[in-house]
Amino acid sequence: MSDWYLGQLAAQDEYGDVPLPRPGPRTENRNAAQVDLNMTPEERDLYDRHLSNLWGTGGVDNPDGSRSTLFQAGTNVGGREYNIPTVYDGRKLPFDEALARAKQQGIDKFPSYPTVEASEARYDQMHGYMDRDTGQYFEQHPQDPFERAAQRVRAPYRNLPAPGSNRIGQLAEQITSMPSWLDVATQQMARDKEAFQTGGIGSLLADTSVAQELAGGFGGGGFAGRTKNVGAPAIVSRASPTMGDIAAIKEAAVGYGRKGWPDATREVFKTTPEAYAETAKLVPQVSIKDRLPGPLAGEKLPNKGRADPIVSNTDAIAERIAQRLAPWVEQGDPRLKFYHTAPVIRGLEKNAGMSVPEANTFMRGWAGQGAATSPRTQTPPNLRNSSYLMYERARGEPLTPERYKREGNIPGFPMMGMHVDLADKFARGTEKAWSNPKPTTFRENWSGNLRDVTGDTHNIRSTLYEMDQVKPGSLPRGWFTTDDAFKKYKKEGFASIDAGDIVDTLGTKTVDKVSRQSEYLPMTAPWYGAAEKLGVAPAEVQSGGWFNYGGITGLQSPPKTITNLLNDQVDATARAINQPPEKVVEWWARGKIPLAGVGGAAALTPEVLGSIAAQDEYR
């Protein structure tokens, strides 16, 4: 046992966590985690805190019947990513208060990692064992479904400052403690309708997620006399989301993390060839190539001219790319359609009441926030973060760099400082394609403008691979991270090196104090050339390259388009708040909610989750 844990066995600590009775089966998962994961002392301390809060009074019983023991948050301190708990004294603390607690105890006593990805991946590993603990806890603490549903009614309204909230809280407490409370609720709802609306919570007793659980839980088995025998009603959508909806979405975002999700059970955006084909008609197709950086006339490329072989062999590389993707073009493979967003625009038109121009404006805003949060980030949190940034801006509380410095991340939406800074620039229209072209091009592509190529990590590694195929052994030393990697490449060939041996950031030239990422156009030129040879849009070729070259780049992606991923994300959100996907689309498009999760294949590996948005911000 760790020192922290042993201290809990002696006495309750100052934060209200209580000791865990020992020994017993409650520690078997922890012990297995130690054997399987070789946890550090700091990780063991965090795990033991989870156990103590799970079995003691330090944990939080949530309105949905689950129990939070850590509600882990991530924060960057001194260049390290720390995993800290936000659960203390039987409640979830705001992030800044939890961070203050962690610093008071000593931030170095908590697990830390070099990157956000490493911290999240490690916590996900540990969480699998913690989930088993929670299962054992509920086996020994079976829940009363009546009380569980009643808690869901009461919880959001106990401490509301709105007018009439005390009356509503008392009413919720009263009716959920009485036999046959559905009758009382129906009568009281009519009498207090005006008060509900005045307090801004008119949907309290019309919350069908509660009604469904009650009806399904008590309708037939063992609870006759406590409620009527009623059938579960169909989902009835609300006019606006409640505070409980927002809380449920954020809770689900934490649960999803970077893991995979099942495919959408019902697609709200069409994914047929005909639906994708409308993209060029609905979205303005305008190249921004003249805004993207390359070398000036007569100027040498940076990094000792390492990209010179690419320039000299652009057409040969383009021909190889075209040959590789030609079968997909002939078959109309959907893996070429990652950026075809017409189905989303039609869905916004249908479900959010937007005109096509309004939908295009919304898509560019969403795509800009997504492009900003894409560097060094996996696909699931990337799309989720973009929706959160849109939601915060729509409600008048944008996550500016200044706010981020004060508050840091909230659980479920992990971002880096550069993400927030770039997102703010996109929102204000001050991003600079000249010095940082990849996010700008990605925004264009993501919004459905197919005329250019996003030069990301996949693209660079694929280009280098094909250069080596054209002239084996010709890649200069500047493309390799170490002398040893370069020597191995020269001796054993491209296939012998790991993806991490390649330098996949692009070089910059500074002239008259103006920085220009002058390797960008030379490295993407073969993909423009391949598009011309195949007779398709440049973004289609780059999309195909993501999937086709995945085994070579080490960044294999699940075969999903933006439309697929958004369908999965909307479905995950709909399930989290028990609303129809169409209503989720409306609320999301109108800035009323963030989105909870984004789907992928049901069993995504860490390698796959390197993913289509694990793209670098090149400096």
Residue pairs with C-beta under 8 A, 6 or more apart in sequence:
1 9
1 48
2 41
2 44
2 45
2 48
3 45
4 45
4 48
4 49
4 109
5 20
5 44
5 45
5 48
5 49
5 51
5 52
7 13
8 17
8 18
8 19
8 20
8 48
8 52
9 19
9 20
9 22
10 19
11 19
12 18
12 19
15 58
15 88
15 89
15 101
16 57
16 58
16 88
16 89
16 90
17 49
17 52
17 53
17 56
17 58
17 88
18 52
18 56
18 57
18 58
19 52
19 56
20 26
20 27
20 48
20 51
20 52
20 55
20 56
21 55
25 136
26 51
26 55
26 133
26 136
27 51
29 129
29 130
29 132
29 133
29 136
30 44
30 47
30 48
30 51
30 129
30 133
32 129
33 39
33 47
33 126
33 129
34 44
36 129
37 43
37 125
37 126
37 129
39 47
39 126
40 111
42 108
42 109
42 110
42 111
42 112
43 111
43 122
43 126
45 109
45 110
46 70
46 72
46 83
46 85
46 110
46 111
46 126
47 126
47 129
47 130
49 69
49 70
49 85
50 69
50 70
50 130
50 133
51 69
51 133
52 58
53 59
53 69
53 70
53 87
54 67
54 69
54 133
54 134
54 137
55 137
57 90
58 69
58 87
58 88
58 89
58 90
59 67
59 68
59 69
59 87
59 90
60 67
60 68
60 69
60 71
60 87
60 90
60 91
60 92
61 67
61 151
62 68
62 251
63 151
63 152
63 154
63 155
63 156
63 244
64 148
64 152
64 248
64 251
65 143
65 148
65 151
66 134
67 134
67 137
67 138
68 87
68 92
69 87
69 130
69 134
70 85
70 86
70 87
70 130
71 85
71 86
71 87
71 92
71 254
71 411
72 83
72 84
72 85
72 86
72 123
72 254
72 411
73 83
73 84
73 85
73 86
73 95
73 98
73 99
73 408
73 409
73 410
73 411
74 81
74 82
74 83
74 84
74 116
74 119
74 120
74 409
74 411
74 414
75 81
75 82
75 84
75 95
75 99
75 102
75 408
75 409
76 82
76 116
76 408
76 416
76 417
77 107
77 112
80 112
80 113
80 114
81 112
81 113
81 114
81 115
81 116
81 118
81 119
82 102
82 107
82 110
82 111
82 112
82 119
83 110
83 111
83 112
83 113
83 119
83 122
83 123
84 98
84 99
84 102
84 107
84 110
85 98
85 102
86 92
86 93
86 94
86 95
86 98
86 411
87 93
88 98
88 101
93 101
95 407
95 408
95 409
95 410
95 411
96 406
96 407
96 408
99 408
102 110
111 119
111 122
111 123
112 119
113 119
113 122
115 376
116 376
116 377
116 414
116 416
117 258
117 376
117 377
117 378
120 257
120 258
120 381
120 414
121 258
121 606
123 257
124 257
124 258
124 259
127 257
145 213
145 217
145 218
145 223
146 214
146 217
146 218
146 223
146 226
146 227
148 213
148 217
149 176
149 210
149 213
149 214
149 217
150 176
150 177
152 207
152 209
152 210
152 213
152 244
153 172
153 176
153 204
153 205
153 207
153 210
154 169
154 172
154 173
154 176
155 244
156 201
156 242
156 243
156 244
156 247
157 165
157 168
157 169
157 172
157 201
157 204
158 169
160 168
160 169
160 199
160 201
162 199
162 200
162 201
163 198
163 199
164 195
164 196
164 198
164 199
165 199
165 201
167 192
167 195
167 199
168 192
168 195
168 196
168 199
168 201
168 204
171 188
171 192
172 204
174 184
175 181
175 184
175 185
175 188
178 184
179 225
179 226
179 227
180 225
180 226
180 227
180 228
181 227
182 211
182 214
182 227
182 228
182 230
183 228
185 205
188 205
189 196
189 205
189 206
193 202
196 202
196 203
196 204
196 205
201 242
201 243
203 238
203 239
203 240
203 242
206 236
206 238
207 238
207 242
207 244
208 233
208 235
208 236
208 578
209 577
209 578
211 233
212 232
212 233
212 235
212 578
214 227
215 230
215 231
215 232
215 233
216 232
217 223
218 226
218 227
219 227
219 229
219 230
219 231
219 232
220 229
235 578
235 579
235 580
237 579
237 580
237 582
237 583
238 579
238 583
240 587
240 592
241 577
241 587
241 592
241 593
244 577
245 577
245 579
245 593
246 593
246 594
248 576
248 577
248 596
249 573
249 576
249 577
249 593
249 594
249 595
249 596
250 410
250 411
250 412
250 413
250 594
250 596
251 412
251 576
252 412
252 572
252 573
252 576
252 596
252 597
253 384
253 388
253 411
253 412
253 413
253 594
253 596
253 597
254 411
254 412
256 380
256 384
256 412
256 572
256 596
256 597
256 598
257 380
257 381
257 412
258 378
258 380
258 381
258 609
259 380
259 604
260 380
260 558
260 599
260 600
260 601
260 602
260 603
260 604
260 609
261 380
261 568
261 572
261 597
261 598
261 599
261 600
261 602
262 568
262 599
262 602
263 564
263 567
263 568
263 599
263 601
263 602
264 567
264 568
264 570
264 571
264 581
264 599
265 571
266 571
266 581
267 567
268 347
268 351
268 567
268 570
268 571
268 581
268 582
268 584
268 585
269 275
269 343
269 344
269 346
269 347
269 563
269 566
269 567
269 570
270 343
270 346
270 347
270 563
271 334
271 343
271 561
271 563
271 564
271 567
273 332
273 334
275 342
275 343
275 346
275 563
276 334
276 337
276 340
276 342
276 343
276 561
276 563
277 340
277 342
278 342
278 343
278 345
278 346
279 339
279 340
279 341
279 342
279 448
279 450
280 450
280 537
281 342
282 342
282 345
282 346
282 356
282 360
282 448
283 341
283 342
283 345
283 360
283 363
283 447
283 448
283 449
283 450
284 360
284 449
285 449
285 450
285 451
285 537
286 449
286 451
287 451
287 452
288 433
288 440
288 441
288 444
288 451
288 452
289 451
289 452
289 521
289 528
291 433
291 434
291 440
292 433
292 437
292 440
292 441
292 452
292 520
292 521
292 524
293 433
293 434
293 435
293 437
293 516
293 517
293 518
293 520
293 521
294 518
294 520
294 521
294 522
295 301
295 509
295 518
295 521
295 522
296 511
296 518
299 509
299 518
301 307
301 308
301 311
301 507
301 509
301 518
301 519
301 522
302 507
302 508
302 509
302 518
302 519
303 478
303 507
303 519
304 476
304 478
305 476
306 475
306 476
306 477
306 478
306 479
306 507
307 507
307 519
307 522
307 523
308 476
309 467
309 471
309 474
309 475
309 476
310 317
310 463
310 467
310 522
310 523
310 525
310 526
311 522
311 525
313 467
313 470
313 471
314 522
314 525
314 526
314 529
315 526
315 529
316 470
317 463
317 466
317 467
317 470
317 526
317 529
318 525
318 526
318 527
318 528
318 529
318 530
318 532
318 533
319 529
319 530
319 533
320 466
320 469
320 470
321 462
321 466
321 526
321 527
321 529
321 530
321 541
321 545
322 529
322 530
322 533
322 534
322 541
324 548
324 549
325 336
325 530
325 534
325 541
325 544
325 545
325 548
326 534
327 333
328 335
328 336
328 544
328 548
329 336
329 534
329 535
329 536
329 540
329 544
333 544
334 559
334 561
335 543
335 544
335 546
335 547
335 548
335 559
336 536
336 540
336 541
336 543
336 544
337 540
337 543
337 561
338 539
338 543
338 546
338 560
338 561
338 562
338 612
339 445
339 446
339 448
339 450
339 539
339 540
339 543
339 561
339 562
340 448
340 450
340 561
340 562
340 563
341 363
341 446
341 447
341 448
341 562
341 563
342 448
343 563
344 359
344 363
344 562
344 563
344 566
345 356
345 359
345 360
345 363
345 448
347 585
348 354
348 358
348 359
348 362
348 363
348 585
348 589
349 355
349 356
349 359
351 582
351 583
351 585
351 586
351 589
352 359
352 585
352 586
352 589
352 590
353 586
354 362
354 589
360 447
360 448
362 589
363 446
363 447
363 448
364 443
364 447
365 390
365 427
366 386
366 387
366 390
366 446
366 447
367 386
367 442
367 443
367 444
367 445
367 446
367 447
368 423
368 426
368 427
368 431
368 443
369 385
369 386
369 387
369 389
369 390
369 423
369 426
369 427
370 382
370 383
370 385
370 386
370 442
370 443
370 446
370 613
371 422
371 426
371 439
371 440
371 442
371 443
371 446
372 386
372 389
372 419
372 422
372 423
372 425
372 426
372 439
373 381
373 382
373 385
373 386
373 389
373 415
373 419
373 422
373 423
374 382
374 439
374 442
374 613
374 615
375 416
375 418
375 419
375 422
375 438
375 439
375 615
375 616
375 617
376 416
376 614
376 615
376 616
376 617
377 385
377 415
377 416
377 419
377 613
377 614
378 609
378 610
378 611
378 613
378 614
379 557
379 565
379 598
379 600
379 609
379 611
379 612
379 613
379 614
380 597
380 598
380 600
380 609
381 413
381 414
382 613
383 565
383 566
383 569
383 595
383 598
383 613
384 412
384 413
384 569
384 594
384 595
384 596
384 597
384 598
385 413
385 414
385 415
385 419
387 569
387 588
387 594
387 595
388 399
388 413
388 594
388 595
389 398
389 399
389 423
390 591
390 594
391 591
391 592
391 593
391 594
392 398
392 399
393 399
393 427
393 591
394 590
394 591
394 592
395 591
397 403
398 424
398 427
399 415
399 420
399 423
399 424
400 420
400 424
401 417
401 420
401 421
401 424
404 415
404 417
404 420
405 417
409 415
413 594
418 617
422 431
422 436
422 439
422 617
425 431
425 432
426 439
426 443
431 439
431 440
432 440
433 440
433 441
434 514
434 515
434 516
434 517
435 508
435 515
435 516
435 517
436 517
436 617
436 618
436 619
437 455
437 517
437 520
437 618
438 454
438 455
438 456
438 520
438 615
438 616
438 617
438 618
439 617
441 452
441 453
441 454
441 455
442 454
442 456
442 615
444 451
444 452
445 452
445 454
445 539
445 542
446 562
449 539
450 537
450 538
450 539
450 540
451 537
451 538
451 539
452 538
452 539
453 459
453 524
453 527
453 528
453 531
453 538
453 539
453 541
453 542
454 539
454 542
454 615
455 506
455 520
455 523
455 524
455 618
456 615
456 616
457 504
457 553
457 555
457 614
457 615
457 616
458 545
458 546
458 549
458 550
458 553
458 555
458 612
458 615
459 523
459 524
459 527
459 542
459 545
460 502
460 504
460 506
460 523
461 499
461 502
461 504
461 549
461 552
461 553
461 554
461 555
462 545
462 549
462 552
462 553
463 523
463 524
463 526
463 527
464 475
464 479
464 494
464 502
465 494
465 549
465 552
465 553
466 526
467 474
467 475
468 474
468 475
468 493
468 494
469 494
472 493
472 494
473 489
473 490
473 493
475 489
475 494
477 483
477 486
478 503
479 502
479 503
480 486
480 489
480 497
480 501
480 502
480 503
481 500
481 501
481 502
481 503
482 501
485 497
485 498
485 501
488 496
488 497
488 501
489 496
489 497
489 501
498 554
499 553
499 554
499 555
500 554
504 616
505 616
505 618
505 619
506 517
506 519
506 520
506 523
506 618
507 517
507 518
507 519
508 515
508 516
508 517
508 518
508 519
508 618
508 619
509 515
509 516
509 518
510 516
517 618
520 618
527 538
527 541
527 542
527 545
528 538
530 541
531 537
531 538
531 540
531 541
534 541
546 555
546 557
546 612
547 557
547 559
550 556
550 557
554 607
554 610
555 610
555 611
555 612
555 614
556 607
556 608
556 610
557 608
557 610
557 611
557 612
558 600
558 601
558 604
558 608
558 611
560 568
560 599
560 600
564 599
565 598
565 599
565 600
566 598
567 581
567 599
568 597
568 598
568 599
568 600
569 595
569 596
569 597
569 598
569 599
570 581
570 584
570 585
570 588
570 595
571 581
571 599
572 595
572 596
572 597
572 598
572 599
573 584
573 588
573 593
573 595
573 596
573 597
574 580
574 581
574 583
574 584
576 596
576 597
577 584
577 593
584 593
584 595
587 593
588 594
588 595
600 608
600 609
601 608
